[in-house]
Amino acid sequence: MRLSFIGDLIFGDQPVTFGYGFDSVHSKNQYHGVFNGVKENLSGSAVVVGNFESVILPRHATQTISNWAMCCDATVVKQLHQSNIRIVSLANNHTMDYGDKGYLSTKKELYEHGIATIGDLERPFLLREINGSMVGIIGASYLKVSYQKPLYFYRPDREQWNNAIKLMRNKGAEIIIVYLHWGNEFISLPNEEQVNIAEMLTEMGIDLIVGCHAHILQNPTLINEAPVYFGLGNFISDYWQSRLRKTVILHAEISGNRISLFQDECEINDMGCALFKRTNSRIHYQPVQIATKEIISKERYRVRLEYLLHLLRNFHRIKGKGDMTAWLFRRLVYLIKYFRQELHDPNVLYEKYKN
């Protein structure tokens, strides 16, 4: 029996696709069929774990970028459940886009419809019996936007990790898997902080690390003999760039206290849904390569140019052009204000910017 992992589930329109993004297209049909292209691949697992990078709220009568970007309604939960995605992480930099109210609404809707959560500050982990073995799965994020007190498990230090691991072991966990929101968006290599975190966790006995947030596939590696998959890429998203549409389903076969990994290669179609392409039964682990600040800056310039060109071509499709203009103005102010600081600290993007 296996446990499976998928990447970022972005059910809401992003601001740059507002009015024609994922939510706008699929909510009309209550998101029906969005997992049809991979349902068979997911159904063979004991349970599937994903990163819920959206907010569930009651749908506004008038939707604007300010009140509905990155949002979806509760009908999406039925599709998760029917597709065997029964565990999601709330530890990411979008679940609190609408404050405590939005976060708690999301958590409540998931729970009431049979979807368990990890990464929550009150209970960051859960235990599941897989093929006779007790597996602990814990979620955490090393990223946030500019709110002060995220309700998810944020930037745990060594002591917090020790306490969580000890608690899971005391509850019978034979295998512990960490599902992390970390790194730099659109960068195919991990940064130095990620490698340091992975070294710390594997030294503490973690059996597998699975990452998300970068929106692009990142090569797996072995650290202290433990597999580390730095980034699974997107799984549901309205990103349009081809490199951001390649993704995998990572399958972990559990036997005793051992894990064997294989993956299904998938591709996100023009409707934002993952489609199965082929099974790759062997994971090719790569030596660790670290993204320098220069690489990160170069890729960010590239993405920002792509965003600008995309907006120019699609501005006529945007819903609420006045709202979008105000959003763009805030982004421009941010870039001017923090440009130099971002060169030295790429994560200032998450610490300072307010949507």
C-alpha positions as CSV (number, residue, x, y, z in Angstrom):
1,M,0.0,0.0,0.0
2,R,1.3,3.5,-0.7
3,L,1.0,7.1,0.4
4,S,1.1,9.7,-2.4
5,F,2.0,13.3,-2.6
6,I,1.0,16.1,-5.0
7,G,2.1,19.7,-5.2
8,D,0.3,23.1,-5.1
9,L,-3.5,23.1,-5.4
10,I,-4.3,26.7,-6.5
11,F,-8.1,26.6,-7.0
12,G,-8.5,30.4,-7.0
13,D,-7.8,32.9,-9.8
14,Q,-4.4,34.5,-9.3
15,P,-4.6,38.3,-9.5
16,V,-3.1,38.3,-13.0
17,T,-5.7,35.9,-14.3
18,F,-8.7,37.3,-12.3
19,G,-11.9,36.8,-14.2
20,Y,-10.6,34.0,-16.5
21,G,-8.4,31.9,-14.1
22,F,-9.0,28.5,-12.6
23,D,-11.9,29.5,-10.3
24,S,-13.6,31.5,-12.9
25,V,-13.5,28.6,-15.4
26,H,-14.3,25.7,-13.1
27,S,-16.5,27.1,-10.3
28,K,-19.4,27.4,-12.8
29,N,-19.6,23.6,-12.7
30,Q,-18.6,23.2,-9.0
31,Y,-15.1,22.2,-10.1
32,H,-16.5,18.9,-11.5
33,G,-14.0,16.7,-13.2
34,V,-10.9,18.8,-12.4
35,F,-9.0,15.6,-11.3
36,N,-10.3,13.3,-14.1
37,G,-7.0,13.2,-15.8
38,V,-5.3,11.7,-12.7
39,K,-8.1,10.2,-10.7
40,E,-7.0,6.6,-11.6
41,N,-3.4,7.4,-10.5
42,L,-4.6,8.8,-7.1
43,S,-7.2,6.1,-6.4
44,G,-4.6,3.3,-5.9
45,S,-3.2,5.0,-2.8
46,A,-4.2,4.6,0.8
47,V,-4.4,8.4,0.9
48,V,-3.1,11.4,-1.1
49,V,-1.5,14.5,0.4
50,G,-1.5,18.0,-1.2
51,N,-0.8,21.6,-0.5
52,F,-4.0,23.6,-0.3
53,E,-2.8,27.0,-1.5
54,S,-6.2,28.7,-1.6
55,V,-8.8,30.1,0.8
56,I,-12.4,28.7,1.1
57,L,-15.0,31.4,1.6
58,P,-18.7,31.9,0.9
59,R,-18.8,33.3,-2.6
60,H,-19.3,37.1,-2.8
61,A,-22.1,38.4,-4.9
62,T,-19.6,40.8,-6.5
63,Q,-16.2,39.3,-6.8
64,T,-13.1,41.6,-6.9
65,I,-9.4,41.0,-6.8
66,S,-9.5,42.4,-3.2
67,N,-12.1,40.0,-1.9
68,W,-11.7,36.9,-4.2
69,A,-8.2,36.4,-5.7
70,M,-6.8,33.0,-4.6
71,C,-10.3,32.0,-3.3
72,C,-12.7,29.2,-4.0
73,D,-15.9,28.0,-2.5
74,A,-16.7,24.9,-0.5
75,T,-17.9,22.8,-3.5
76,V,-14.2,22.2,-4.3
77,V,-14.0,19.9,-1.2
78,K,-16.2,17.3,-2.8
79,Q,-13.8,17.0,-5.7
80,L,-10.8,16.5,-3.3
81,H,-12.6,13.8,-1.4
82,Q,-13.8,11.9,-4.5
83,S,-10.2,12.0,-5.9
84,N,-8.8,10.4,-2.7
85,I,-7.0,13.7,-1.7
86,R,-7.9,13.3,2.0
87,I,-5.0,15.2,3.6
88,V,-3.9,18.8,2.8
89,S,-1.4,21.1,4.3
90,L,-2.6,24.6,5.4
91,A,1.0,25.7,6.0
92,N,1.6,28.1,3.1
93,N,1.8,31.8,2.3
94,H,-1.7,32.1,0.9
95,T,-4.0,30.5,3.5
96,M,-4.0,33.7,5.5
97,D,-4.5,36.1,2.6
98,Y,-7.9,37.0,4.2
99,G,-6.7,36.8,7.8
100,D,-7.9,34.6,10.6
101,K,-11.4,34.5,9.3
102,G,-10.4,33.1,5.9
103,Y,-8.0,30.6,7.4
104,L,-10.5,29.2,9.9
105,S,-13.2,29.1,7.3
106,T,-10.9,27.0,5.1
107,K,-10.0,24.7,8.0
108,K,-13.7,24.3,9.0
109,E,-14.9,23.4,5.5
110,L,-12.2,20.9,4.9
111,Y,-12.8,19.2,8.3
112,E,-16.5,19.1,7.9
113,H,-16.2,17.4,4.5
114,G,-13.8,14.7,5.6
115,I,-10.5,16.3,4.6
116,A,-7.8,16.1,7.3
117,T,-5.2,18.9,7.7
118,I,-1.6,19.1,8.5
119,G,0.6,22.2,9.1
120,D,-2.0,23.8,11.5
121,L,-0.3,25.6,14.4
122,E,-2.6,23.7,16.9
123,R,-1.9,20.3,15.4
124,P,0.7,20.3,12.7
125,F,0.8,16.5,12.2
126,L,-1.3,13.4,12.0
127,L,-0.8,9.7,12.0
128,R,-2.0,7.2,9.5
129,E,-1.6,3.4,9.4
130,I,-0.3,2.5,5.9
131,N,0.2,-1.2,5.1
132,G,0.5,-2.1,8.8
133,S,3.0,0.7,9.6
134,M,2.2,3.9,11.5
135,V,3.3,6.9,9.5
136,G,3.5,10.4,10.9
137,I,3.0,13.3,8.4
138,I,3.8,16.8,9.5
139,G,3.4,20.1,7.6
140,A,5.3,23.4,8.1
141,S,6.0,26.6,6.2
142,Y,9.1,28.8,6.1
143,L,7.3,31.5,4.2
144,K,4.6,34.0,5.1
145,V,3.2,37.3,3.8
146,S,3.2,40.4,6.1
147,Y,0.7,39.3,8.8
148,Q,2.3,38.9,12.3
149,K,0.8,35.7,13.7
150,P,0.1,33.0,11.1
151,L,-2.1,30.2,12.4
152,Y,0.0,27.6,10.7
153,F,3.2,25.9,11.8
154,Y,5.6,28.6,10.9
155,R,9.4,28.5,10.9
156,P,9.8,25.8,13.5
157,D,13.2,25.8,15.2
158,R,15.2,22.7,16.2
159,E,13.5,22.5,19.6
160,Q,10.0,22.6,18.0
161,W,11.0,20.0,15.5
162,N,12.4,17.8,18.3
163,N,9.2,18.1,20.3
164,A,7.0,17.3,17.4
165,I,9.1,14.3,16.3
166,K,9.2,13.0,19.9
167,L,5.5,13.3,20.2
168,M,4.9,11.4,16.9
169,R,7.3,8.7,18.0
170,N,5.5,8.4,21.4
171,K,2.3,7.9,19.5
172,G,3.7,5.0,17.6
173,A,5.1,6.6,14.4
174,E,7.6,4.2,12.7
175,I,8.1,6.5,9.7
176,I,8.0,10.3,9.7
177,I,7.5,12.3,6.6
178,V,7.8,16.1,6.5
179,Y,5.8,18.2,3.9
180,L,7.3,21.6,3.6
181,H,6.4,24.9,2.0
182,W,9.8,26.6,1.4
183,G,12.2,27.9,-1.2
184,N,12.0,30.5,-3.9
185,E,9.2,30.7,-6.5
186,F,10.0,29.7,-10.1
187,I,13.5,28.6,-9.2
188,S,14.4,25.0,-10.2
189,L,17.1,24.7,-7.5
190,P,16.8,24.8,-3.7
191,N,18.4,27.7,-1.8
192,E,21.0,27.4,1.0
193,E,18.4,27.7,3.8
194,Q,16.4,24.7,2.3
195,V,19.5,22.5,2.3
196,N,20.4,23.5,5.8
197,I,16.8,22.6,7.0
198,A,17.0,19.3,5.1
199,E,20.3,18.5,6.8
200,M,18.9,19.3,10.2
201,L,15.7,17.2,9.7
202,T,17.4,14.2,8.3
203,E,20.0,14.2,11.1
204,M,17.0,14.1,13.4
205,G,15.7,10.9,11.8
206,I,13.1,12.2,9.3
207,D,12.6,9.5,6.6
208,L,11.3,11.6,3.7
209,I,11.0,15.3,3.0
210,V,8.6,16.5,0.3
211,G,8.5,20.2,-0.7
212,C,6.2,22.6,-2.5
213,H,5.9,26.4,-3.2
214,A,8.4,26.9,-6.0
215,H,5.7,26.1,-8.7
216,I,8.4,24.3,-10.7
217,L,9.8,20.8,-10.4
218,Q,13.0,20.6,-8.5
219,N,15.4,17.6,-8.6
220,P,15.2,15.0,-5.8
221,T,18.4,14.3,-3.8
222,L,19.6,12.2,-0.9
223,I,20.7,14.0,2.3
224,N,22.0,11.8,5.1
225,E,20.7,8.9,3.0
226,A,17.1,10.2,3.3
227,P,15.2,11.2,0.1
228,V,14.5,14.9,-0.2
229,Y,12.2,16.1,-3.0
230,F,12.6,19.8,-2.8
231,G,9.6,20.7,-5.0
232,L,6.8,18.8,-6.7
233,G,5.6,21.8,-8.8
234,N,2.0,22.8,-9.4
235,F,-0.8,20.3,-9.6
236,I,-3.9,22.6,-10.0
237,S,-3.0,26.1,-11.3
238,D,-3.7,28.7,-14.0
239,Y,0.0,29.4,-14.6
240,W,0.5,29.6,-18.3
241,Q,4.3,29.0,-18.7
242,S,5.2,25.5,-20.0
243,R,7.9,24.9,-17.4
244,L,5.4,25.6,-14.6
245,R,3.0,23.0,-16.0
246,K,5.3,19.9,-15.5
247,T,4.5,18.0,-12.3
248,V,4.6,14.6,-10.7
249,I,2.6,12.4,-8.3
250,L,5.2,11.1,-5.8
251,H,4.3,7.6,-4.5
252,A,5.8,6.2,-1.3
253,E,5.4,2.5,-1.0
254,I,5.5,1.6,2.8
255,S,6.8,-1.7,4.0
256,G,7.7,-1.9,7.7
257,N,10.0,1.1,8.4
258,R,11.1,1.4,4.9
259,I,10.0,3.7,2.0
260,S,10.4,3.0,-1.7
261,L,9.6,5.9,-4.1
262,F,8.4,6.1,-7.6
263,Q,6.5,8.8,-9.5
264,D,3.9,9.4,-12.2
265,E,4.9,12.2,-14.6
266,C,2.0,14.6,-15.3
267,E,1.4,17.8,-17.2
268,I,-1.1,20.6,-16.5
269,N,-3.4,21.3,-19.4
270,D,-4.8,24.6,-20.7
271,M,-7.7,24.3,-18.2
272,G,-5.3,24.2,-15.3
273,C,-5.8,20.4,-14.5
274,A,-3.1,17.7,-14.2
275,L,-3.1,15.0,-16.8
276,F,-1.1,11.7,-16.4
277,K,1.7,11.3,-19.0
278,R,3.8,8.3,-17.9
279,T,5.0,6.3,-15.0
280,N,8.6,6.6,-14.0
281,S,9.3,3.7,-11.6
282,R,12.8,4.9,-10.7
283,I,13.7,8.2,-9.0
284,H,17.0,9.7,-10.3
285,Y,18.6,11.4,-7.3
286,Q,20.8,14.3,-8.2
287,P,23.7,15.9,-6.3
288,V,22.7,19.0,-4.4
289,Q,23.0,22.2,-6.3
290,I,22.2,25.5,-4.6
291,A,20.5,28.5,-6.2
292,T,22.7,31.6,-5.7
293,K,21.1,35.1,-5.2
294,E,22.2,35.9,-8.7
295,I,20.2,32.9,-10.1
296,I,17.2,33.9,-8.0
297,S,17.3,37.5,-9.2
298,K,17.7,36.5,-12.8
299,E,14.7,34.2,-12.7
300,R,12.6,36.8,-10.9
301,Y,13.3,39.3,-13.7
302,R,12.3,36.7,-16.2
303,V,9.0,35.9,-14.5
304,R,8.2,39.6,-14.0
305,L,8.7,40.2,-17.7
306,E,6.4,37.2,-18.4
307,Y,3.8,38.6,-16.1
308,L,3.9,42.0,-17.7
309,L,3.6,40.6,-21.2
310,H,0.8,38.3,-20.1
311,L,-1.1,41.2,-18.6
312,L,-0.7,43.3,-21.7
313,R,-2.0,40.5,-23.9
314,N,-4.9,39.6,-21.6
315,F,-5.8,42.8,-19.9
316,H,-9.1,42.8,-21.8
317,R,-10.1,39.6,-20.1
318,I,-9.4,40.8,-16.6
319,K,-12.5,41.2,-14.4
320,G,-12.4,44.5,-12.5
321,K,-9.8,46.5,-14.4
322,G,-9.8,49.3,-11.8
323,D,-9.0,46.8,-9.0
324,M,-6.2,45.3,-11.2
325,T,-4.8,48.8,-11.8
326,A,-4.6,49.4,-8.1
327,W,-3.0,46.0,-7.5
328,L,-0.4,46.7,-10.2
329,F,0.3,50.1,-8.6
330,R,0.9,48.4,-5.2
331,R,3.3,45.9,-6.8
332,L,5.2,48.7,-8.5
333,V,5.5,50.6,-5.2
334,Y,6.9,47.5,-3.6
335,L,9.4,46.9,-6.3
336,I,10.7,50.5,-6.1
337,K,10.8,50.4,-2.3
338,Y,12.4,47.0,-1.7
339,F,14.4,46.5,-4.9
340,R,17.9,46.8,-3.3
341,Q,16.9,44.9,-0.2
342,E,15.5,42.1,-2.3
343,L,18.9,41.6,-4.0
344,H,20.4,40.7,-0.6
345,D,17.4,39.0,0.9
346,P,15.0,37.4,-1.7
347,N,12.5,36.5,1.0
348,V,11.7,40.1,1.6
349,L,9.1,39.5,-1.1
350,Y,7.0,37.5,1.4
351,E,7.9,39.4,4.5
352,K,7.0,42.9,3.3
353,Y,4.4,42.8,0.6
354,K,0.7,43.1,1.3
355,N,-1.8,41.9,-1.3
